[in-house]
């Protein structure tokens, strides 16, 4: 299986749908409890429609990458060296980014801090600050875990370490120290064409997250998905693929 050691940790990655060195690349960044598999067939479908290579990887602690025991304050900011290192190791100077939830926040951070590396940006249910709604939803996952009702997909994606991963990740999000976390101050540095996506029924964040991004990134586009929750890429997969592929195809061609 393809692994690279980046920042001292083994990271599992895949080219989904094959790799063509003549094509530009889109990198898909999974959510806070996800893996490559959380995207299902979305990356390869978008890659085929937009003429892109589709790269996805399991971040440190997830899926088939090395395990971790804790998520300290600022753990999403701490992903920057690993993401840059992965791009460098694979010879990718510039990439489009598609990030879901925590992955969307990480995509925003890379686009802000290293705009020269990002061609276009798509966020799906990204967080730019902490909301009570987010912490309540994550607290609900911990309550379910406490009574032996951890969602079955946790084990399907992460195997035996899924329970520990959920506990460690959730503890960071609901820690009082994390309540003041925000990345809004960075958003004005983003120059890449940006598409902001969120379901209007997202249990993990309100549309204030979308407004936060739209108010700070000039020319950004938004898609508020009606009757949809936290994962538009699975709940309305065909529409998601079409919308994102058109956006990326247009801007990568430019």
N, C-alpha and C positions, 0 to 999 in steps of 0.2 A: 504494500500500500504506500502511496506517495506521502512522505513526511519530510519536513524541513525543520532543522533546529534553529529557532529564531529567538533572540533574547534569552537563551538558555532553556527554552521549552520546545518540545516536539510538537509541531502543528501539522495536522492532517489536512490535505487540500485535494481538490479535484477540478479538472477541466471538464465541465459538463457539456456534452454534445461535441467533444473533440476540440483540438487546438489547431489553429491555422496561423502561422507567424505573420502572415500578411494582413491579418485582421486586428483591429483594436480590441481592447478587453473591457468587459464590465465585471466588477467584483461584487458579489452578493454577500452581505453581512447579516447573519442570523440574529434573532432576538435573544433576550436575556436568559431563556431556558431552552434555546433551540440548538440546532446543528445544521450542517449542510442539508440533511434530510428534511428539515422543516420546510424547505422551499419546494419540495416535491419535484415536478418537472418544469417549474416556472423558469429557472435560469436558461435551460437549453431552448425552451420555446422562445423566450425573448431574444436570446442570442441568434437563433435561426432567422427570426423575423427582422432583426435590426442589423444583421451582418456583423455580429460581434462574437468574440470568444467569451464564454461564461465561466468565470472562476469563482469558486466558493471554498471556504475553509472553516474548520471547527476552531474557535478561539481556545486559548489556554483554559483548561478546565472542562471543556465540552466534548461530547461525542468521542471521537477516536484520537483526540489530542491529549497531551499529558494532563493528569489530574491536578487540581489545586484544592487547598483547604479553606481559603478565605477570600473575600472580596473587600479590600480596604476602600476607604473613602477616596474618591477620584479614580476608581478602577477603570472607568470608560476613557478618561484622559490617558491613563497608563497604557491603553491599547495602541497609541500612536506609534511608538517605536516598533512594535511587532508588525503592524500593518505595513509600515514603510519598509521594514526588513523583508517581509514576504514579497512585496513588489520588487525590491532590489534583487532578491535572490532569483526571481523568475524573469528578470530583465524587462520589467514593465515600467517605463518612464512615466506614462500617464495612463489613467484608467477612468472609466465612469464608475460610479458607486451607486449601488442600490441597497439601502439598509432598512431593516425592520426593527422597530422598537429600540432596544439598546443599540442594535446595529445601525439604526438610523442616526442616533446621537453620535456614535463613533464616526459615521460618514460625515456628519456636519463638522465635527472637530477636525478631521483630516482636511476637508475642503477649506476650512478657515485658517488652519495653521500652515498648510502646505498647498496653497492654491495652484502651484505649478504642477502638481501631481494629478489634478482632478479635471477631467474633460467635461463631465456632466454629473449631476447629482439627483438622485431620487430618494426621498425619505417616505417611509410608511410607518405611521404611528410613532414617530420619534418623540423623545422627551427632551425639552430644553430647560425645564425647571420641575421641581417636585410639587405635585398636587395631592391633596388629601385623598382624592379618588384613586390615585395610583397606589398609594400606600395601603388604602383599604382593600383594594383588590389583591394585592400581594399578601396582606395579612390573612385574607380569606384562604389563600393557598396553604399558608402555614397552619391554619385551623383545620383544614381538611387533612393535612398530613398528620396532625396530632391525634386524629381519631382513625387513622389507618385508611384514609380515602384519598391518598395522593393520586392525581390523574395518571391513568395508565400510560399515557404517552411519554411521561418522564422516564420510566423504565425502558420503554421501547427505544427512545433516543439515546439514553445514557447508560443503560444497563444497571449494574449493581450500585454504581456510584451516584445514581440519580437522586436518591433521597438526601445524601450529603450535599450534593450540588444545590438542590432546592433550598435546603436549610441555610447554607452559607450565603447564597445570592440574595435570598429574601431578607436575611438578617441585616445585610448591608443597606438595602433599600428602605427598611423601616427603622433603622437606627436614627435616633434624634439628631445625631451629627449630620446625617445625610439630608435632613429636612431643608437645609439652606443651600443645597447643591443647585447650581444653574450654569448653563453655558451660553446664555443669551448675549453676554458681552462679547463673545467671539463671532457671532453670526454676521456682523457687518463686514467682516473681512472676506466673506465668501464671494467669489466672482464667477464661479461656474454656473451655467444654466441649471435651474433647480425646479423640480416638481415635488410638491408636498401633498401627500396622500394620507387621509384618515377617514375611518368609518364614523358616521354620525352617532353610532351607538357604542363606541369604544368604552369598555369597562375600565381601561387602564389609563385613560386620559381624556380631557375635554378638548373642545375645539380651540380653547385658549392656546394650546400648543401650536396649532396651525397659525393662529394670528401672531404668535411670538416670532415664528420664522418668517412669515410673509411681511411683517413690518420691518424686518431688518435686512432682507436680501432683495436687492433691487431686481425687478423683472421676474421674480419667482412666479410660478404657476401653481394653482392648487386644484385638487380634486377631492371634494368631500363626498364620500361614497354613501348613498342613502341606504338605510336599513341594514347597516353593516357594523360589525364589531371591530375587534383588535387586529384581525388578520385578513384584510381585503384580498391578499394574494391567494388565499385558499377559499374564502367565502364567495368571491366573484372572480374566479381565476381567469376565465377567458377575457373578461373586460379589463382586468389588470394587465394581462400580457399584452393586449392590443394597445392600451393607453401608454404603457411604459416603453414598449418597443417603438412606437411612433415617436415618442419624445426623444429617446436615445438616438434612434436612427437619424432624426432631423438634426440634432446638435452635434453628433459625432461626424456627420457628413459636412456640417459647417466648419 
